[in-house]
Amino acid sequence: MIETTRQNYKTIAVLISTLGGGLPLWTRAPRQVDFTDISFLSVWLLIGIGTSVVSLLFINLKMRDMVGSFTIGYVVAVVTMFVSSILISNYVHGQLTLALPVAMGIGALSGAAGSLTWKWIKRS
């Protein structure tokens, strides 16, 4: 029973992180998304940290579960953006090989930083 609840929490965290990671991707035109731009990556990371802290208000997961869930969520957001840009606007983005490792890294960083921030808030 406890393991089922934990899996449900992880699924909820993946959905929340997909929404948080997809927000800056889906609100721009596919041609405007640049995965090498530092300002885009910093905004993407800050949104992820905020999403991670807010999700920890409602679900209780360990840091490793949050890192894994946010890594998966960010990759799902990037894949959704690439597939939708191909299907809807017939545009093939040239940065797929760069975007997936960047999404994995930013997702892992935002999950870890959000968990550490939540631990710091709970101690205060």
C-alpha positions as CSV (number, residue, x, y, z in Angstrom):
1,M,0.0,0.0,0.0
2,I,2.8,2.5,0.9
3,E,4.6,1.7,-2.3
4,T,1.5,2.4,-4.4
5,T,1.1,5.8,-2.8
6,R,4.8,6.6,-3.5
7,Q,4.3,5.6,-7.1
8,N,1.2,7.8,-7.4
9,Y,3.2,10.7,-5.9
10,K,6.0,10.1,-8.4
11,T,3.4,10.1,-11.2
12,I,1.9,13.4,-10.0
13,A,5.4,14.9,-9.7
14,V,6.2,13.9,-13.3
15,L,2.9,15.6,-14.5
16,I,3.7,18.7,-12.5
17,S,7.2,18.9,-13.8
18,T,6.1,18.3,-17.4
19,L,3.8,21.3,-17.0
20,G,6.4,23.4,-15.3
21,G,9.1,22.4,-17.8
22,G,6.8,22.8,-20.8
23,L,5.5,26.3,-19.9
24,P,8.4,28.2,-21.4
25,L,8.6,25.8,-24.3
26,W,4.9,25.7,-25.3
27,T,4.3,29.5,-24.9
28,R,6.9,30.4,-27.6
29,A,7.1,29.6,-31.2
30,P,9.4,26.6,-31.9
31,R,11.8,28.8,-33.9
32,Q,12.3,31.1,-30.8
33,V,13.3,28.3,-28.4
34,D,17.1,28.3,-28.1
35,F,18.6,25.7,-25.8
36,T,22.0,27.4,-25.8
37,D,20.7,30.8,-24.5
38,I,21.7,31.3,-20.9
39,S,18.7,33.5,-20.1
40,F,16.3,30.9,-21.4
41,L,18.1,28.1,-19.4
42,S,18.1,30.2,-16.2
43,V,14.4,31.0,-16.5
44,W,13.7,27.3,-17.3
45,L,15.7,26.3,-14.2
46,L,14.0,28.9,-11.9
47,I,10.5,27.8,-13.1
48,G,11.5,24.2,-12.3
49,I,12.8,25.0,-8.8
50,G,9.6,26.9,-8.1
51,T,7.5,24.0,-9.4
52,S,9.5,21.5,-7.4
53,V,9.0,23.5,-4.1
54,V,5.3,23.9,-4.8
55,S,4.8,20.2,-5.6
56,L,6.6,19.3,-2.3
57,L,3.9,21.3,-0.5
58,F,1.4,18.6,-1.6
59,I,3.4,15.4,-2.1
60,N,6.0,13.9,0.1
61,L,8.9,12.5,-1.9
62,K,12.6,11.9,-1.3
63,M,15.1,14.0,-3.1
64,R,16.1,11.1,-5.5
65,D,12.5,10.6,-6.4
66,M,12.1,14.3,-7.2
67,V,15.2,14.4,-9.3
68,G,14.1,11.4,-11.3
69,S,10.5,12.7,-11.7
70,F,11.7,16.1,-12.8
71,T,14.2,14.6,-15.2
72,I,11.5,12.5,-16.8
73,G,9.1,15.5,-16.8
74,Y,11.5,17.8,-18.6
75,V,12.3,15.2,-21.2
76,V,8.6,14.6,-21.8
77,A,8.1,18.4,-22.2
78,V,10.9,18.7,-24.8
79,V,9.7,15.6,-26.7
80,T,6.1,17.0,-26.7
81,M,7.4,20.3,-28.0
82,F,9.4,18.7,-30.8
83,V,6.6,16.3,-31.9
84,S,3.9,19.0,-31.8
85,S,6.1,21.4,-33.8
86,I,6.5,18.7,-36.5
87,L,2.8,17.8,-36.5
88,I,1.3,21.2,-36.2
89,S,3.6,23.6,-38.1
90,N,5.7,21.1,-40.1
91,Y,8.8,22.5,-38.5
92,V,11.8,20.3,-37.6
93,H,13.9,21.8,-34.9
94,G,17.6,21.2,-35.4
95,Q,18.6,21.1,-31.7
96,L,17.1,17.7,-30.6
97,T,20.4,16.1,-29.9
98,L,21.3,19.1,-27.7
99,A,17.9,19.6,-26.1
100,L,17.5,16.1,-24.6
101,P,20.7,16.2,-22.5
102,V,20.0,19.8,-21.5
103,A,16.5,18.9,-20.5
104,M,17.8,16.0,-18.4
105,G,20.3,18.2,-16.7
106,I,18.0,21.1,-16.0
107,G,15.3,18.7,-14.8
108,A,17.7,17.0,-12.4
109,L,19.0,20.4,-11.2
110,S,15.6,21.8,-10.6
111,G,14.4,18.7,-8.7
112,A,17.5,18.7,-6.5
113,A,17.5,22.4,-5.9
114,G,13.8,22.4,-5.2
115,S,14.2,19.6,-2.7
116,L,17.1,21.3,-1.0
117,T,15.1,24.5,-0.8
118,W,12.1,22.7,0.7
119,K,14.3,21.1,3.3
120,W,15.7,24.5,4.2
121,I,12.2,26.0,4.4
122,K,11.1,23.2,6.7
123,R,14.1,23.7,9.0
124,S,13.5,27.5,9.3
